[in-house]
Amino acid sequence: MTFIQISPYYPPHLGGMERVVENVAAGLGVDSDVTVLTTTLGSEGAPRRSRNGRVTVRRHRAWEFAHTPIAPGLLRSLWRTPKDAVLHLHSAHALIPEVVAVLARLRGQRFLLHFHLDVDASGPLGRLLPYYKKHLFGRVMRAAAGVIVLTESQAEFVERRYGVPRHRIHIVPNGVAEEHFLPPRRARVGEPLRLLYVGRLSPQKNVTRLLDALALCRQPIHLTVVGDGEQRQLLEEQARTLRLENVTFAGSRLGAELREQYAHADAFVLPSDREGMPLVALEAMAAGLPVVATAVPGNIELLQDTAVLTEPSPEALAAGLDSVAGDAELFERLARQSADKARLYTWTAVVDSVKVAYAEALA
């Protein structure tokens, strides 16, 4: 059987969804042919077509309008896919889901939709998002043979908001690769806390909240920000305005360079407004890092009883960071909890669950 993974973005583009697609494709490619149809956005230097084992990646020229990827060549590639191939659409942006749904209907194909995150409105056209979700995206969700979600709360949300029947919803969490695992971190008493953030620099991730919190912290903390995005310049200016000399913007990191960042850190922070199931938090947990995160959808489901969860305000986040930086016993307990829980998530288990979803949805 041939599997087609469809995603607007793919590594080296930075993001959790991108790496989910990469790992699912690699897992399926162990014993099947896999084609990843994606765009050139954020993939400077990567070949337009590449093959690794049984996984082929095809990148189509694209541009973005109002945070929406537009890739005409993707339409042609979708039309040429074998009719008996499994179409697996990874969705967090507009337009591509509608294209897949229309083509699948015209060709008599069925597809699965992988729901990574319910995005909030942003930008001048953001006011149109609720209408898009109700009148277009909702139809795509209901047209899918199966909808893959990350958590039970997402399953309830998709059923309630979009009217997808519960029997067509499949819960498949994100995973973490074996090379990320390290022993639980030990507290370095008397040393500044080496705090790490990894992710896009976008409004949803709310690193502005993190910088405001850092300015309120009483414990010595040095923050390394790994990632890039539309808000990088704004965040660098904010750090200068707040006179935060304890912040380093390291840019994007992937592969071994990213694992080095986890290995060098003492603790991990996630200040988001919302998440699907944060892959970076899983990676930090596997690296044995204590985690401090905002108590928002996505973070709560993964990190409850494992991390310090705070209200999404600079003051609460600062208090959470100070507690981890100033209490060695708490620090080491959280590190052990992170490492233990991360062992419950592997990409092998994720790919097995994806295959079960395929079998049930396409039976």
Secondary structure, 3 states (H helix, E strand, C coil): CEEEEECCCCCCCCCHHHHHHHHHHHHHCCCCEEEEEEECCCCCCCCCEEEECCEEEEEECCEEECCEEECHHHHHHHHCCCCCCEEEEEECCCCHHHHHHHHHHHHCCCEEEEECCCCCCCCCCHHHHHHHHHHHHHHHHHHCCEEEECCHHHHHHHHHHHCCCHHHEEECCCCCCHHHCCCCCCCCCCCCEEEEEECCCCHHHCHHHHHHHHHHCCCCEEEEEECCCCCHHHHHHHHHHCCCCCEEEEECCCHHHHHHHHHHCCEEEECCCCCCCCHHHHHHHHCCCCEEEECCCCHHHHHCCCCEEECCCHHHHHHHHHHHHHCHHHHHHHHHHHHHHHCCCCHHHHHHHHHHHHHHHCC
